[in-house]
């Protein structure tokens, strides 16, 4: 199973090499991923069933949006681009799984607190 911490790290790496003062692809992805982390922070004290239902209602649409976006930009990135590394950690049963499971959580120590 993929890990959102690793996926997020790849986008942070990509963000670090994009031109300053310019919103790039990494910023778009990080915005969506940070929203997922925010949902997880809100759900951390809920029961397994509550987390599962909330993930289906709130996280699943964000995951679908992120997956469609990555599929759209994939042909546009070069092999040297840091974003290309995401394809290796985006299997359909990998990082997207936390949208339906009640057991998988984002590690709170790595969740950005500024969201």
C-alpha distances in whole Angstrom, upper triangle without the diagonal:
4,7,10,12,11,12,15,16,16,18,20,21,22,24,26,27,28,32,33,34,33,30,27,24,22,24,23,19,20,22,20,17,19,20,17,17,21,20,18,21,23,21,20,23,23,22,19,21,22,19,17,21,21,17,18,22,21,17,17,20,18,15,17,20,17,16,19,20,18,19,23,23,21,24,26,24,25,24,25,23,21,19,19,16,14,14,12,9,9,8,10,7,4,6,9,8,10,13,13,12,15,13,10,12,13,14,18,19,18,18,21,24,26,25
4,7,9,8,8,11,12,13,15,17,17,18,20,22,24,25,28,29,31,29,26,24,21,18,20,20,16,16,19,17,14,16,18,15,15,19,18,16,19,22,20,20,23,23,23,20,22,23,19,18,21,20,17,18,21,20,16,16,18,17,13,16,18,15,14,17,18,15,17,20,20,18,22,23,21,22,21,22,20,17,16,15,13,10,11,9,6,7,8,10,8,4,4,8,9,10,13,14,13,16,14,11,12,11,13,16,17,15,16,18,22,23,22
4,5,5,6,9,10,11,13,14,16,17,19,20,22,23,27,28,29,27,25,23,20,17,19,19,15,14,17,15,12,14,16,13,12,16,16,14,16,19,18,17,21,21,22,19,21,21,18,18,20,19,16,18,21,19,15,16,18,16,13,16,18,15,15,18,18,16,18,21,21,19,23,24,22,23,22,22,20,17,16,16,13,11,13,12,8,9,11,13,11,7,5,9,10,9,13,15,14,15,13,10,9,8,9,13,14,11,12,15,18,20,19
4,5,5,6,8,10,11,12,14,15,16,18,20,21,24,25,26,24,21,20,17,14,15,15,12,11,13,11,8,10,12,9,9,13,13,11,14,17,16,16,20,20,21,19,21,21,17,17,20,18,15,17,19,16,13,14,16,13,11,15,15,12,13,17,16,14,17,20,19,18,22,23,21,22,22,22,19,16,14,16,13,11,13,13,9,10,12,13,13,9,6,9,10,9,12,14,14,15,14,10,9,7,9,11,12,10,9,12,15,17,15
4,6,5,6,9,10,10,12,14,15,16,19,20,23,23,25,24,21,20,18,14,16,16,13,11,14,13,10,11,13,11,10,14,15,13,14,18,17,16,20,21,23,21,23,23,19,20,22,20,17,20,22,19,16,18,19,16,15,18,18,15,16,20,19,17,20,22,21,20,24,24,22,23,22,21,19,15,15,16,14,12,15,14,11,12,15,17,16,12,10,12,14,12,15,18,17,18,16,12,11,7,8,10,10,7,8,10,14,16,15
4,5,5,6,9,10,11,13,14,15,17,19,22,23,25,24,21,19,17,14,16,17,13,12,15,15,11,13,16,14,13,17,18,16,18,21,21,20,24,25,26,24,26,26,22,22,25,23,20,22,24,22,18,19,21,18,16,19,19,15,16,19,18,16,18,21,19,18,22,22,19,20,19,18,16,13,12,13,10,9,12,11,8,11,13,16,15,12,9,13,14,14,17,19,19,20,18,15,13,11,11,14,13,10,12,13,17,19,18
4,5,5,7,9,10,11,13,15,16,17,21,22,23,21,19,16,14,11,13,13,10,10,13,12,9,12,14,12,12,16,17,16,18,21,21,20,24,25,26,24,26,25,21,21,24,22,18,20,22,19,16,17,18,15,13,15,15,12,12,16,14,12,15,17,16,15,18,19,16,18,17,17,14,11,10,11,9,6,9,10,7,8,11,14,14,11,8,11,13,13,15,18,18,20,19,15,14,11,13,15,15,12,12,14,17,18,17
4,5,5,6,9,10,10,12,15,15,19,19,20,19,16,15,13,9,11,11,8,7,10,10,7,9,12,11,10,14,15,15,16,19,20,19,23,24,26,24,26,25,21,22,24,21,18,21,22,19,16,17,18,14,13,16,15,12,14,17,15,13,17,18,16,16,20,20,17,19,19,18,15,12,10,13,11,9,13,13,11,11,15,17,17,14,10,13,15,14,16,19,19,21,20,16,14,11,12,13,14,10,10,10,14,15,14
4,5,5,6,9,10,11,13,14,18,18,20,19,17,15,14,10,12,14,11,9,13,14,11,12,15,14,13,17,19,17,18,22,22,22,25,27,28,27,29,28,24,25,27,25,22,24,26,23,19,21,22,18,17,20,19,15,17,20,18,15,19,20,18,18,21,20,17,18,17,16,14,10,10,13,10,10,13,13,11,13,17,19,19,16,13,16,18,17,19,23,22,23,22,18,16,13,13,15,14,10,11,12,15,16,16
4,5,5,6,9,10,11,13,16,17,20,18,16,14,12,9,12,13,10,10,14,14,12,14,17,16,16,19,21,20,21,24,25,25,28,29,31,29,31,30,26,27,29,26,23,25,26,24,20,21,22,18,17,19,18,14,15,18,15,13,16,17,15,14,17,17,14,15,14,13,10,7,7,9,7,7,10,11,10,12,15,18,19,15,13,16,18,18,20,23,23,25,24,20,19,16,16,18,18,14,15,15,18,19,18
4,5,5,6,9,10,10,14,15,16,15,13,10,8,5,8,9,7,7,10,11,10,11,14,14,14,17,19,19,20,23,24,24,28,29,31,29,31,29,26,26,28,25,22,24,25,22,19,20,20,16,15,17,16,12,14,16,13,11,15,16,13,13,17,15,13,15,15,14,10,7,6,10,9,8,12,13,12,13,16,19,20,17,14,16,19,19,20,23,24,25,25,21,19,16,17,18,18,14,14,13,17,17,16
4,5,5,6,9,10,13,13,15,14,13,11,11,7,8,11,9,7,11,13,11,11,15,16,15,17,20,19,20,23,24,24,28,29,31,30,32,30,27,28,29,27,24,26,27,24,21,22,22,19,18,21,19,15,17,20,17,15,19,19,17,17,20,19,16,17,17,15,12,9,10,13,12,11,15,16,15,16,20,22,23,19,16,18,21,21,22,25,26,27,26,22,20,16,17,17,16,13,13,12,15,15,15
4,5,5,7,9,12,13,16,15,14,12,12,8,11,14,12,11,14,16,14,15,19,19,18,21,23,23,23,27,28,27,31,32,34,33,35,34,30,31,32,30,27,29,30,27,24,25,25,21,20,23,21,18,19,21,18,16,19,20,17,17,19,18,14,15,15,12,10,7,8,11,10,11,15,15,15,16,20,23,24,20,18,20,23,23,24,28,28,29,28,24,22,19,19,20,19,15,16,15,19,18,19
4,5,5,6,10,12,14,13,12,9,8,6,9,11,10,10,13,15,14,15,19,19,19,21,24,24,25,28,29,29,33,34,35,34,35,34,31,31,33,30,27,29,30,26,23,24,24,20,20,21,19,16,17,19,16,14,17,17,14,14,16,14,11,12,13,11,7,5,6,9,10,10,14,15,15,16,20,22,24,21,18,20,23,23,24,28,29,30,29,26,24,21,21,22,22,18,18,17,20,19,19
4,5,5,8,9,11,10,9,7,8,5,7,10,10,9,12,14,13,14,17,18,18,20,23,23,24,26,28,28,32,33,35,34,35,34,30,31,32,30,27,29,29,26,23,25,24,20,20,22,19,16,19,20,16,15,19,18,15,16,19,16,14,15,16,14,11,9,9,13,13,13,17,18,18,18,22,24,26,23,20,21,25,24,25,28,29,31,30,26,24,21,21,22,21,17,17,15,18,17,17
4,6,8,8,11,11,12,10,12,9,10,14,13,12,15,17,16,17,20,21,20,22,25,25,25,28,30,30,33,35,37,36,38,36,33,34,35,32,30,32,32,29,26,28,27,24,23,25,23,20,22,23,20,19,22,22,18,19,21,19,16,17,17,14,12,10,11,15,15,15,19,20,20,21,25,27,28,25,22,24,27,27,28,31,32,33,32,28,26,22,22,23,21,18,18,16,19,18,19
4,7,8,12,11,12,10,11,10,12,15,15,14,17,19,19,19,23,24,23,25,28,28,29,31,33,33,37,38,40,39,40,39,35,36,37,35,32,34,34,31,28,29,29,25,25,26,24,21,22,23,20,18,21,21,17,18,19,17,14,14,14,11,9,8,11,13,14,15,18,20,20,21,25,27,29,26,24,26,29,29,30,33,34,35,34,31,29,25,25,26,25,21,22,20,23,21,22
4,6,9,8,8,7,9,8,10,12,13,13,16,18,18,19,22,23,23,25,27,28,29,31,33,33,37,38,40,39,40,39,35,36,37,34,31,33,33,30,27,28,27,24,24,25,22,19,21,22,18,17,20,19,15,17,18,15,13,14,15,13,10,10,11,14,15,16,19,21,21,22,25,27,29,27,24,25,29,29,29,33,34,35,35,31,29,26,27,27,26,22,22,20,23,21,21
4,7,6,8,8,11,11,12,14,16,16,17,20,21,21,24,26,26,27,30,31,31,33,35,36,39,40,43,42,43,41,38,39,39,37,34,36,35,32,30,31,30,26,27,28,25,22,24,24,21,20,23,21,18,20,21,17,15,16,18,16,13,14,15,18,19,20,22,25,25,25,29,31,33,30,28,29,32,32,32,36,37,38,38,34,32,29,30,30,29,25,25,22,25,22,23
4,5,8,9,13,12,11,15,17,16,17,20,21,20,23,25,25,26,29,30,30,32,34,35,38,39,42,41,43,41,37,38,39,36,34,36,35,32,30,31,30,26,27,29,25,23,26,26,22,22,25,24,20,22,24,20,19,20,22,19,16,16,17,20,21,22,25,27,26,27,31,32,34,31,29,30,33,32,32,36,37,38,38,34,32,28,29,28,27,24,24,21,23,20,21
4,7,9,13,13,11,14,17,16,16,19,21,20,22,25,25,25,28,29,29,31,34,34,38,39,42,41,42,40,37,38,38,35,33,35,34,31,29,31,29,26,27,28,25,23,26,26,22,22,25,24,21,23,25,21,20,22,24,22,19,18,19,22,24,23,26,29,28,28,32,33,35,32,29,30,33,32,32,36,37,38,38,35,32,29,30,29,28,25,24,21,22,19,20
4,6,10,11,9,11,14,14,14,17,19,19,21,23,24,24,27,29,29,30,33,34,37,38,41,40,41,39,36,36,37,34,32,33,32,29,27,29,26,23,24,25,22,20,23,22,19,19,22,20,17,20,21,18,17,19,21,20,16,16,16,19,21,21,23,26,26,26,29,30,33,30,27,28,31,31,30,34,36,37,37,34,31,28,29,29,28,25,24,21,23,20,20
4,7,8,6,8,11,11,11,14,16,16,17,20,21,21,24,25,26,27,30,31,34,35,37,37,37,35,32,33,33,30,28,29,29,25,24,25,23,19,21,22,18,17,19,19,15,16,19,17,15,18,19,16,16,18,21,19,16,16,14,18,20,19,21,24,23,23,26,27,30,27,24,24,28,27,27,30,32,33,34,30,28,25,27,26,26,23,22,19,21,18,17
4,5,5,7,9,10,11,13,15,16,17,19,20,21,24,25,26,28,30,31,34,35,37,36,37,35,32,32,32,30,27,28,28,25,23,24,22,18,19,20,17,15,17,17,13,13,16,14,12,14,16,13,12,15,17,16,12,12,11,14,16,15,18,21,20,20,23,24,27,25,22,22,26,26,25,29,31,32,33,29,27,24,26,26,26,22,21,19,22,19,18
4,5,5,6,9,10,11,12,14,16,17,19,20,22,23,25,26,28,29,33,33,35,33,34,32,29,29,30,27,25,26,25,22,20,21,19,16,16,17,14,11,13,13,9,9,12,11,8,11,13,11,10,13,15,15,11,11,8,11,13,12,14,17,17,16,20,21,23,21,19,19,23,23,22,26,28,29,30,26,25,22,24,25,25,21,20,19,21,20,18
4,5,5,6,8,10,10,12,14,15,16,18,20,21,22,24,26,26,30,31,33,31,32,31,27,28,29,26,23,25,25,22,19,20,19,16,16,17,14,11,14,15,11,11,14,14,11,13,15,13,12,14,16,15,11,9,7,11,12,11,14,16,15,15,19,20,22,20,17,18,21,21,21,25,26,28,28,24,22,19,21,21,21,18,17,15,18,17,16
4,5,5,6,9,10,10,12,14,15,16,18,20,21,22,24,25,29,30,32,31,32,30,27,27,28,25,23,24,24,21,19,20,19,15,16,17,14,12,15,16,12,13,16,16,13,16,18,16,15,18,19,18,14,13,11,15,16,14,17,20,18,18,21,22,24,22,19,19,22,21,21,25,26,28,28,25,22,19,21,21,21,18,16,14,16,14,13
4,6,5,7,9,10,11,13,15,16,17,19,20,22,23,25,28,28,31,30,30,28,25,25,26,23,21,22,21,18,16,17,15,12,13,14,11,9,12,13,9,10,14,13,11,14,17,15,15,18,20,19,16,14,12,15,16,14,16,19,18,16,20,20,22,20,17,17,20,20,19,23,25,26,27,24,22,19,21,21,22,19,17,15,18,16,14
4,5,5,6,8,10,11,12,14,16,17,19,20,21,23,26,26,28,27,28,26,23,23,24,21,18,20,20,17,14,15,14,10,11,12,10,7,10,11,8,8,12,12,11,13,16,15,14,17,18,18,15,13,10,13,13,11,13,16,14,13,16,17,19,17,14,14,17,17,16,20,22,23,24,20,19,16,18,19,20,16,15,14,17,16,14
4,5,5,6,8,10,10,12,14,15,16,18,20,21,24,25,27,26,27,25,22,23,24,21,18,20,20,17,14,16,16,12,12,15,13,10,13,15,12,12,16,16,15,16,19,18,17,19,20,20,16,13,12,15,15,12,15,17,15,15,18,19,20,18,14,15,18,17,17,21,22,23,23,19,17,14,16,16,17,13,12,10,13,12,10
4,6,5,6,9,10,11,13,14,15,17,19,20,23,24,26,26,26,24,21,22,22,19,17,19,19,15,13,15,14,10,12,14,12,10,14,15,12,13,17,17,16,18,21,20,19,22,23,23,19,17,15,18,18,16,18,20,18,17,20,21,22,20,16,16,19,17,17,20,22,23,23,20,18,15,17,17,18,15,13,11,13,11,9
4,5,5,7,9,10,11,13,15,16,17,19,22,22,24,23,24,22,19,19,19,16,14,16,15,12,10,12,10,7,8,11,8,7,11,12,10,12,15,15,15,17,20,20,19,22,23,23,20,18,15,18,18,14,17,19,16,15,18,17,19,17,13,12,15,14,13,17,19,20,21,18,16,14,16,17,18,16,13,12,14,13,10
4,5,5,6,9,10,11,13,14,15,16,20,20,22,21,22,21,17,18,19,16,13,16,16,13,10,12,12,8,9,12,11,8,11,14,12,12,16,17,16,17,21,21,19,22,23,23,19,16,14,17,16,13,15,17,14,13,16,16,17,15,11,11,14,12,12,16,17,18,18,15,13,10,13,13,15,12,10,10,12,12,10
4,5,5,6,9,10,10,12,14,15,19,19,22,21,23,20,17,19,19,16,14,17,17,13,11,14,14,10,12,15,13,12,15,17,15,16,19,20,19,21,24,23,22,25,25,25,21,19,17,20,19,16,19,20,17,17,20,20,20,18,14,14,16,14,14,18,18,19,19,16,13,11,12,12,13,11,8,7,9,9,6
4,5,5,6,9,10,11,13,14,18,18,20,20,20,18,15,17,17,13,12,14,13,10,8,12,11,8,10,13,12,11,14,16,15,16,19,20,20,22,25,25,24,27,28,28,24,21,19,22,21,18,20,22,19,18,20,20,20,18,15,14,16,13,12,16,17,17,19,16,14,12,14,13,16,14,10,10,11,10,7
4,5,5,6,9,10,11,12,16,16,18,17,18,16,12,13,14,11,9,12,12,9,6,9,10,7,8,12,12,11,13,16,15,16,19,20,20,21,25,25,24,27,27,27,24,21,19,21,20,17,19,20,17,15,18,17,17,15,11,11,12,10,9,13,14,14,15,12,10,9,12,12,14,13,9,10,12,13,10
4,5,5,6,9,10,10,14,15,17,17,18,16,13,15,16,13,11,15,15,12,9,13,14,11,12,15,15,14,16,19,18,18,21,23,23,23,27,27,26,28,28,28,25,21,20,22,21,18,20,21,18,17,19,19,19,16,13,13,14,11,12,15,15,15,15,12,9,7,9,8,11,9,6,7,9,10,8
4,5,5,6,9,10,13,14,17,17,18,16,13,15,16,12,12,15,14,11,10,14,14,12,13,17,16,15,18,21,20,21,24,25,25,26,30,29,28,31,31,31,27,24,23,25,24,21,24,25,21,20,23,22,22,20,16,16,17,13,13,16,17,16,17,15,11,10,12,10,13,12,8,8,8,9,6
4,5,5,6,9,12,11,14,14,15,12,9,12,12,8,8,11,11,8,7,11,12,10,12,15,15,15,18,20,20,21,23,25,25,26,30,30,29,32,32,32,29,26,24,26,25,22,24,25,21,20,22,21,20,18,15,14,15,11,11,13,14,13,14,13,10,10,12,11,15,14,10,12,12,13,10
4,5,5,6,9,10,12,12,14,12,8,11,12,9,8,12,13,10,9,12,14,13,13,17,17,16,19,21,21,22,24,26,26,27,31,31,30,32,32,32,29,26,24,26,24,21,23,24,20,19,21,20,19,17,14,14,13,10,10,12,12,11,11,10,7,7,9,8,12,12,9,11,11,14,11
4,5,5,8,10,13,14,16,13,11,14,15,12,12,16,15,13,12,16,17,15,16,20,20,19,22,24,24,24,27,29,29,30,33,33,32,34,34,34,31,27,26,28,27,24,26,26,23,22,24,24,22,20,17,17,17,13,14,16,15,14,14,13,9,8,9,7,11,11,8,10,9,12,10
4,6,8,8,12,13,14,11,9,13,13,10,11,14,14,11,12,15,17,16,17,20,20,20,23,25,25,26,29,30,30,31,35,35,34,37,37,37,33,30,28,31,29,26,28,29,25,24,26,25,24,22,19,18,18,14,14,16,16,14,15,14,11,11,13,11,14,15,12,13,12,13,11
4,6,5,8,9,11,8,6,9,10,8,9,12,12,11,11,14,16,16,17,20,21,20,22,25,25,26,28,30,31,31,35,35,34,37,37,37,34,31,29,31,29,26,28,28,24,23,24,23,22,20,18,17,16,12,12,13,13,10,12,12,9,11,12,11,15,16,13,15,14,17,14
4,6,8,10,12,10,8,11,13,11,12,15,16,14,14,17,19,18,19,22,23,22,24,27,27,27,30,32,32,33,36,37,35,38,37,37,34,31,29,31,29,26,28,28,24,24,25,24,22,21,18,18,17,13,14,15,13,11,11,11,8,9,10,9,12,14,12,14,14,17,15
4,7,9,11,9,9,12,14,12,14,17,17,16,17,20,22,21,22,25,26,26,27,30,31,31,33,35,36,36,40,40,39,41,41,41,38,35,33,35,33,30,32,32,28,27,28,27,25,24,22,21,20,16,17,17,15,12,12,14,11,13,13,12,15,17,15,18,16,19,18
4,7,8,6,6,10,10,10,11,14,15,14,15,18,20,20,21,23,25,25,26,29,30,30,32,34,35,36,39,40,39,42,41,41,39,35,33,35,33,30,32,32,28,27,27,26,24,23,21,20,18,15,15,15,13,10,11,13,12,14,15,14,18,19,17,20,19,21,19
4,5,5,6,9,10,11,12,14,15,16,16,18,21,21,21,24,26,26,27,30,31,31,33,35,36,37,40,41,40,43,42,43,40,37,35,36,34,31,32,32,28,27,27,25,23,23,21,20,18,15,15,14,12,8,10,13,12,15,17,17,20,21,20,22,22,25,23
4,6,5,6,9,10,10,12,14,15,15,16,19,20,19,22,24,24,25,28,29,29,31,33,34,34,38,39,38,40,40,41,38,35,33,34,32,28,29,29,25,24,24,22,20,19,19,18,15,12,13,11,9,5,7,10,11,14,16,16,20,21,19,22,23,25,23
4,5,5,6,9,10,11,12,14,14,15,18,20,19,21,24,24,25,27,29,29,31,33,34,35,38,39,39,41,41,42,39,36,34,35,33,30,30,30,27,25,25,22,20,21,20,18,15,13,13,10,9,6,9,12,13,17,19,19,23,24,22,25,25,27,24
4,5,5,6,8,10,11,12,13,14,17,18,18,20,22,23,24,26,28,29,30,32,34,34,38,39,38,41,41,41,39,36,33,35,33,30,30,31,27,26,26,23,21,22,20,18,16,13,12,11,11,8,11,13,13,16,18,18,22,22,20,22,22,24,22
4,6,5,6,8,10,10,10,12,15,15,15,18,20,20,21,24,25,25,27,29,30,31,35,35,35,37,37,38,35,32,30,31,29,26,27,27,24,22,22,20,18,18,16,15,13,10,9,9,8,5,8,10,9,12,15,15,19,19,17,19,19,22,19
4,6,5,6,9,10,10,10,14,15,14,16,19,19,20,22,24,24,26,28,29,30,33,34,34,37,36,37,35,32,29,30,29,25,26,26,22,21,20,18,16,16,15,13,11,9,8,6,6,4,8,9,11,14,16,17,21,21,19,22,22,24,21
4,5,5,6,9,10,10,13,14,15,16,19,20,20,22,24,25,26,28,30,31,34,35,35,38,38,39,36,34,31,32,31,27,28,28,25,23,22,20,18,19,18,15,13,11,9,8,9,8,12,13,14,16,19,20,24,23,21,23,23,25,22
4,5,5,6,7,9,11,12,13,15,17,18,19,21,22,24,25,27,28,29,33,33,33,36,36,37,34,32,29,30,29,26,27,27,24,22,22,20,19,19,17,15,14,11,9,9,10,9,13,13,12,14,17,17,21,21,18,20,20,21,18
4,5,5,5,6,9,10,10,12,14,15,16,18,19,20,22,24,25,26,29,30,30,33,33,34,31,28,25,27,26,22,23,24,20,18,19,16,15,15,13,11,10,7,5,6,8,8,11,10,10,12,16,16,20,19,16,18,19,21,17
4,6,6,5,8,10,10,11,14,15,15,17,19,20,21,23,25,26,29,30,30,33,34,35,32,30,27,28,27,23,23,24,21,19,19,16,15,16,15,11,10,9,6,5,8,10,13,13,14,15,19,20,23,22,20,22,23,24,20
4,6,6,7,10,11,12,13,15,16,18,19,21,22,24,26,27,30,31,31,34,35,36,33,31,28,29,29,25,25,27,24,21,21,18,18,19,17,14,14,12,9,9,12,12,16,16,16,17,21,21,24,23,20,22,22,23,19
4,6,6,7,9,11,12,13,15,16,18,19,21,22,24,25,28,29,29,32,33,34,30,28,25,27,26,23,24,25,22,20,20,18,18,18,16,13,13,11,8,10,13,13,16,15,14,15,18,18,22,20,17,18,19,19,16
4,6,5,6,9,10,10,12,14,15,16,18,20,21,22,26,26,26,29,30,30,27,25,22,23,23,19,20,21,18,16,17,15,15,14,12,9,10,8,5,8,11,12,14,12,12,12,16,16,20,18,15,16,18,18,15
4,5,5,6,9,10,10,12,14,15,16,18,20,21,24,25,25,28,29,30,27,25,22,23,23,19,19,21,18,15,15,13,13,13,12,8,9,8,5,7,10,12,15,13,14,15,18,19,23,21,18,20,21,22,18
4,5,5,6,9,10,11,12,14,15,16,18,20,23,24,24,28,29,30,27,25,21,23,23,19,20,22,19,16,17,15,16,16,14,11,12,12,9,11,14,16,19,17,17,17,21,21,24,22,20,20,22,22,18
4,5,5,6,9,10,10,12,14,15,16,18,21,22,22,25,26,27,24,22,18,20,20,17,17,20,17,14,16,14,16,15,12,10,12,11,9,12,15,16,18,16,15,15,18,19,22,19,16,17,19,18,15
4,5,5,6,9,10,10,12,14,15,16,20,20,20,23,24,25,22,20,17,18,18,14,15,16,14,11,12,11,12,11,9,6,9,9,7,10,13,15,17,14,14,14,17,19,21,19,17,18,20,20,17
4,5,5,6,8,10,11,12,14,15,18,19,20,23,24,26,23,21,18,19,19,15,15,17,15,12,13,11,13,13,12,8,11,12,9,12,15,18,19,17,18,17,21,23,25,23,20,21,23,23,20
4,6,5,6,9,10,11,12,14,17,18,18,22,23,25,21,20,16,18,19,15,15,18,17,13,15,13,16,16,13,11,14,14,12,15,18,20,22,20,19,18,22,23,25,22,20,20,22,22,18
4,6,5,6,9,10,11,12,15,16,16,19,20,21,18,17,13,14,15,12,12,15,13,10,13,12,14,13,11,9,13,13,12,15,18,20,21,18,18,16,20,21,23,20,18,18,21,20,17
4,5,5,6,9,10,10,14,15,15,18,19,21,18,17,13,14,14,11,10,13,12,8,10,9,12,12,10,8,12,13,12,15,17,20,21,18,19,18,21,23,25,22,20,21,24,23,21
4,6,5,6,9,10,12,14,15,18,20,22,19,18,15,15,16,13,12,16,15,12,13,12,15,15,14,12,15,17,15,17,20,23,24,22,22,21,24,26,28,25,23,23,26,25,22
4,5,5,6,8,11,11,12,16,18,19,16,16,12,13,15,12,12,16,15,12,14,14,17,16,15,13,17,18,17,20,22,25,26,23,23,21,24,25,27,24,22,22,24,23,21
4,5,5,6,9,10,10,13,15,16,13,13,9,10,11,8,8,12,12,9,12,12,15,14,13,12,16,17,17,20,22,25,25,22,22,20,23,25,26,22,21,21,24,24,21
4,6,5,8,10,11,14,15,17,15,15,11,11,13,11,9,12,13,10,12,12,15,15,14,14,17,19,18,21,23,26,27,24,24,23,26,28,29,26,25,25,28,27,25
4,6,7,8,10,14,16,18,15,16,12,12,15,13,12,16,16,14,15,15,19,19,18,17,20,22,21,23,26,29,30,27,27,25,28,30,31,28,26,26,29,28,25
4,6,5,7,10,13,14,12,13,9,9,13,11,11,15,15,13,16,17,20,19,18,17,21,23,22,25,27,30,30,27,27,25,27,29,30,26,25,25,28,26,24
4,5,6,9,10,12,10,11,8,7,10,9,8,12,13,12,14,15,18,17,17,17,20,22,22,25,27,30,30,26,26,25,27,29,30,26,26,25,29,28,26
4,6,8,10,13,11,14,11,9,13,13,11,14,16,15,17,18,21,21,20,20,24,26,25,28,30,33,33,30,30,29,31,33,33,30,29,29,32,31,30
4,7,10,12,10,12,10,10,13,13,13,16,18,17,19,21,24,23,22,22,26,27,27,30,32,34,35,31,31,29,31,33,33,29,29,28,31,30,28
4,7,8,6,9,7,6,10,11,11,14,16,15,18,20,23,21,20,21,25,26,26,29,31,34,33,30,29,27,29,31,31,27,27,26,29,28,27
4,5,5,9,9,7,10,12,12,14,17,17,20,22,25,23,22,24,27,29,29,32,33,36,35,32,31,29,30,32,32,28,29,28,32,31,30
4,5,8,9,6,8,11,11,12,15,16,18,21,24,22,21,23,26,28,29,32,32,35,34,31,31,28,29,32,31,27,28,28,32,31,31
4,6,9,7,9,12,13,14,16,18,21,24,26,23,23,25,28,29,30,33,34,36,35,31,31,28,29,31,30,26,27,27,30,30,29
4,5,6,8,10,12,13,15,16,19,22,24,22,20,22,25,26,27,30,31,34,33,29,28,26,27,28,28,24,24,24,27,26,26
4,5,6,8,10,12,13,14,17,20,22,19,18,20,23,24,25,28,29,31,30,26,25,22,23,25,24,20,21,20,24,24,23
4,5,6,8,10,11,11,15,17,20,17,15,17,20,21,22,25,26,28,28,24,23,21,22,24,24,20,20,20,23,23,22
4,5,6,8,10,11,14,16,19,16,16,17,20,22,23,26,27,29,28,25,25,22,24,26,26,22,23,23,26,26,25
4,5,6,7,9,12,15,17,14,14,16,19,20,22,24,25,27,26,22,22,20,21,24,23,20,21,21,25,25,24
4,5,5,6,10,12,14,12,10,12,15,17,18,21,21,24,23,20,19,17,19,21,22,18,18,19,23,23,22
4,5,5,8,11,13,11,11,12,15,17,18,21,22,25,24,21,21,20,22,24,25,21,22,23,26,26,25
4,6,7,11,12,10,11,13,15,17,19,21,21,24,23,20,20,19,21,24,24,21,22,23,27,28,26
4,6,9,10,7,7,10,12,14,16,18,18,21,19,16,17,15,17,20,21,18,18,20,24,25,23
4,6,8,6,6,7,10,12,14,16,16,19,19,16,17,16,18,21,22,19,19,21,24,25,23
4,5,5,7,8,9,13,14,15,16,19,18,16,17,17,20,23,24,22,22,24,27,28,26
4,6,8,6,8,11,11,12,14,17,17,15,17,18,20,23,25,23,22,24,27,28,26
4,7,6,6,9,11,11,11,15,14,12,15,16,19,22,24,22,21,24,27,28,26
4,5,6,8,11,12,12,15,14,11,13,13,16,19,21,18,18,21,24,26,23
4,5,7,9,11,11,14,13,10,11,10,13,16,18,15,15,17,20,22,20
4,6,6,8,10,13,13,10,11,12,15,18,20,18,16,19,21,22,20
4,5,6,6,10,10,8,10,11,15,17,20,18,17,20,22,24,21
4,5,5,7,8,5,7,8,12,14,17,16,15,17,19,21,19
4,6,8,10,9,10,11,15,17,20,18,16,19,20,22,19
4,7,9,9,11,13,17,19,22,21,19,22,23,25,22
4,5,6,9,12,15,17,20,20,18,21,23,25,22
4,6,8,11,14,15,19,19,18,21,22,24,22
4,6,10,12,14,17,17,17,20,21,24,22
4,7,9,12,15,14,14,17,19,22,20
4,6,8,11,11,10,14,15,18,17
4,6,9,8,7,10,12,15,14
4,6,6,6,10,12,15,15
4,5,5,8,9,13,13
4,6,8,9,13,14
4,6,9,12,12
4,6,9,9
4,6,6
4,6
4
